[in-house]
Amino acid sequence: MDKHIIVIGGESSEDMTRMTRIDEYIVASSGKTQPTVLYISTANGDDRTKIADFTLKYQSAGCTVVPLTFFIPPFPAPGHVAALFEQADIIYVAGGNTRALLAIWREFDVTALLKQAQEHGKVLCGVSAGAICWFDHGHSDSGGAFALVDGLGFLPGALCPHFSSEVGRESSFVELVQLENIHPAYALDDGVALHFKNGEHHATVHNYTTGSAYELSSTSEPIARKRPTAL
């Protein structure tokens, strides 16, 4: 089966409450008209408002939304967590604290379930922390300062979210990637997503006319502003 991972650079407060072009693309990528979406809110501490906003907006597109929470009782048993993954067509990971996200997942053996879901052709996706977690490395401030954190390794290289919207992101990412000699290295503005199919870039999706996707260049300028063909 084809393996799909869709990563989003960031979203506005408005994007969190309405279906965007990227959201519609994610739903379509499942191949189902009414898919089941497993929403994993670990990175934001299982924020009840964000869970409710996400649920309402994807329900408006005909989806069934099932939240997976680790901070809200009753706490899930391992068998229940596995069943949620099995039922899902789309697995969407929220943004927030990347380091906390990965630590909780290790504790509850979520990584193995994500890998199994990928092998079964389910759409893996996420925003910000939920985007960088899929790569070997992600550019994160979850430790209080910009740094590269180790991700799940489902995709090679590194990803930086919020590339143009947060001061210091670009210079820090370029410096760290060059220092560690990491390739490929991607960066995304808010409202832009990359779709990787079987580990290769497949498509770029934009919510707005502004914003771009970038790939680090080792041959010319520090950042080659190479926008793949947009859908």
Secondary structure, DSSP 8 states (H G I E B T S, - for coil): ---EEEEE----TTGGGS--HHHHHHHHHTT-SS-EEEEE-GGGT--HHHHHHHHHHHHTTT-EEEEE-SSSSS---HHHHHHHHHH-SEEEE--S-HHHHHHHHHHTTHHHHHHHHHHTT-EEEEETHHHHTTEEEEEE-TTSS-EEEE---SEEEEEESSTTTSTTHHHHHHHHHHHHT-SSEEEE-TTEEEEEETTEEEEEEESSSS--EEEE-SSSSSEE-----B-
